[in-house]
Amino acid sequence: MLLCSALLLGGQSVSAQEPPEAGYAGMDTCEICHEDVVTAFKKSPHWAAVRLGIPPGDGVGCESCHGPGEAHVEDAPEHIITFRDEPARERIAQCVSCHEGRSGMRFRRGIHTLAGQACDVCHVSGHDVSKAAVAVPKLLKDSEPELCFDCHARQAAEMTMPFRHRTSDGVLKCSDCHGVHGKSVRRMEKHAAQEACQNCHRGKQGPFMFEHLANTVTGCVTCHVPHGSTNPKLLIRHQVSFLCLECHSVITRYHDLSQTRFQNCTVCHTAIHGSQVNSLFLR
């Protein structure tokens, strides 16, 4: 996670800290005014990295993220990065300065960044006194999916429907399907969606000798609602024949939809996701 190591920038081991460079006040100076904050920070995951000086650079501990603090000491509260008033992209840049791997690079052009959301919307730095004792992985402010639902109210409502993916009981997390750090500029491309679904639904993956075009061209969401539905199997229509007729509007006279036995297409077309032996998906 991006903010998970936002405070990792540290020049040298704190246990053998040399005099700070020009512009830097040093962590001991920060502690004079912010004793409770520094105490909480020393219990956070970031502290271990600071002690090891990973990665090397100017400034240690607090100043790794907040910038040189000498001017701040002389003229508080100016001349310091507060992670409150700065634009989202500036706060993101501070985090990505350590998290410059693939996650960081993707996040810069991901949907959360485009929506003006910075890393600290979801993550704590570790020195927030009110959050210091919260045992949530990756320094998240809350556990999934509750954290995601704070912003994604529509998806939260869908997850309460009769048929839904099992996030409420902890079987799935939002990040199991979604690249929260931005795999793509768009929320969910067709191929990305297919990959996410097939991680669990491997039997529907293929390759098949006879492919269902609804699956290969537009993907699972052609027929299924990804979060929750009032219809069995998360279908977008309450009756299977209504769903099929959206594409298959021309059918043979043999299929008399006034008769109950023809109103559920998958009774006969059982291999509806794809078949190895039958082009009509009968088996």
N, C-alpha and C positions, 0 to 999 in steps of 0.2 A: 504493500500500500504506500501511496505517495508520502503522506504526512508521517507514516509510521516511523521514519528515520529523519524527519525534517531537521532535527537537532543534531544530526550526526557530525556535521562539520566541526572538527576540532583540530587544532594544530598539533598539540603535543599532549602527552599524558598529563592529566590533571594532578596525579600524585607527585609529578616532578615539574610543576608548572614554572616556566621561566617568566621574566617580566614581560608584560604584554607589549605588542608592537604599537607603533604610533597610531593613535586614534582609538585604540582598544583600552578599556578600563580594567578588564580582568574579572573573572567570576567572583572573586572575593569581594570586589567592590560592589557588584550587583547584590550580594547577600546582605550587605549592610542595610539596605532599604527593603529588600524582598526576601527576607529570611524564610518565610513560610513557603514561598514559591520555589526557592532553591531546594529546600528540604523535600518538597514533593517531587521535584525534578530528579533528585538523587535516588528515588524509588522507581523511576520509570525505565522502560527498556532502552531509551536513548542514552541513559547515563553510562551504561557499560561501554557503548561505542565512544563516548566522549573520553572516558578514562583511557581508552586505547589509542585515542587520537586518530580515529578513522572517520572520514578520510583526512589526510593532512591538509592544512590550509591556515589562513589567517584567522585568529580568534578562536576561543575555546568556550564550550558550553553555551551560555546564554547568547553570546555575541555571534555564534555560528549562524543563528537564524535572525536575530534581531539587529544584526549589524554592529559596527563599532559603537561603543557606548560612552566614550570619553566626553563627547559633546553633550550627550544626554545627562551625564552626571552634573555637568556645569550649568545646564539650562533645561532641566526636566520640565515637562515630559517630551520635549521636541527632540529631533535628530535621532530617531530610532524607529525601527519597523515594528509596529504594534500588532499587526494581523487583525486590525479592526477597521481602520479607515482606508487602507490601501485598496486599489482596484484588485479584482480577482486574479488577473493575469500576473500582477506583481507578487501576490502571495504565492501563487502557483510556482513562479520562477524561483522563489526561495526554497520551496520543497524539492523541486526538480533539480536544483543545484547538487543535491545528493542523490536523488532518485532519478538519475539520468539514463537509466536503462530503458528497455522497451516499454515498460509501463508508463514511465514518465513522458517519453516521446509521444506515445499514443494519447495520453491525457491532454496534451497541449492542443490536439485537434479533435478531441472526442466531444460527445454530445453534452457532457456536463460543463466543459469549458465554454462551449458555444452558448450555453444557457447562463453563463456568468457565475458558475459555482466553483469555488476554490476547494482545495484539499481539506481546509479546516471546517468546511460545512459538515463533513462526515467524521473527521478524525480530531482527536485531541493531541496536543503536543507531549503530554506527560507531566507538565508542571502545573496544570490547572488543579488547584487545591481541592475543589469540589469534585473532581473526577479522578483524583489520584488513586483512590482505593477501588475504582471500578475495574473488575477483572474481565474486560472484554478484549478478545483477540485483536491484534493489529491496531491497537489504540483507537478503535471505533468508539463513537460517542454512545452507541447503543448496539444491540445485536440485530442481526437480520431476522425477519424482514421488517421489524419495527422501524429501524433507521430509514429504510427506503420508503416506507409508507408515510413518513413525515412530509415528503414532497409529492409522492405518487398516490394521491388520494383515490383516483379512479381505479387503479390496480388494486389498492387495498380493499375497495368495495367488491371488486370482482372475486377476490380471494375468499369472500364470505359466502359465495354462491354454493348451491347444493353440490355441483361437480366442479372440482378445482384441483390444482396441483397442491401437493402436500407441503406447504410452507409453514402452516400454523403449528404443526406437530414436529417441526424440525427435520423432516426427511429431506427437504430441499431448501436451498437458500436462493435468493435472487441472483447472486453472483455465480451460481451453478450454470445459469443460462445466459446471463448478461455480462458482457465485458465492461465492468463499471469504470474502468480507466480508459475506455474508448478504443475498442478494436476497430471501429469505423466511425466516420463522421456522422453517418446515419444511424438511427437507433438499432435497426436490425435488418441487415440486408438478407436477401433470400437465402444465399448460400450459408451465411452465418446462422440464420434461423434453423436451417436444415441440420447443420452440425450440432447445434444446441439440443434439438429434439432427439436426434439419433444417438446422442451420448447415453440416453436411457432406453429409447425405443429402438434397439438394434435390429429387431426382427423386421422393422419397416424400412430398413436402410437399403437393401439390395446389394449389389446390382441385380436387376431382374431382366430376364429375356424380353418380357413385355412390360413396359413401364406405363404407369398411369400418368398422363400428361399433367394432371392437376398437381401431382407430386413433383414432377421433374421441372416444370416451367415456373410455377408460382409458389410451390412449397406447401408445407403442412398447414399454414394459416389460411389457405384457400378454403379448407373445410373445418378447421378447428380454431377455437378461441384459446390463446395461450395461457391465460391466467385463471379464468373461471367462467362457468356458464350454467344456465338453468337446464341445459340439455345434456343427456348422457354422452359420455365420451368427448365432452367439450365441443360438440358440434355447433356450428353457427345457426342451424335450423333445428326446430324441435322434431321434425319428421324427416327421415332419411331421404325419401323420394323427393321432397321439396328441395333438398340440397342438391341431389343429383340432376334434377331437371334444370337447374340454373345453367348447366353446361350442355346436358343432353336433352335439349328441347324437342328433338325429333326422335321418336321411338317407334318401334314396330307395333302393328295393330294387336299383336299377341299380348303386349303388355297393357292390360286393361286396368288402369289405376283406380277404377271404381271398386275393384275387388281387393280385399284385404291382403291377399297373398302376394300382390304385386306392389304393395305400398312400402315394403322394406326391401330395397334393391340388394342389400348385402346378404339376404337370405340365400340368394343364388350366386351373386358375384362376391364370393367369400374372400378372394384374394385381391381386395380392392386397392391395396397399396402397390401391388405389382405381382406378376406371376412368372414362373419359369416355364409353364407348359401350356397356358391358355391365353389367347389374345383378348378374350372377353372377361378375363379374371374370374372364371367360374371355379377354378381351383389352382 
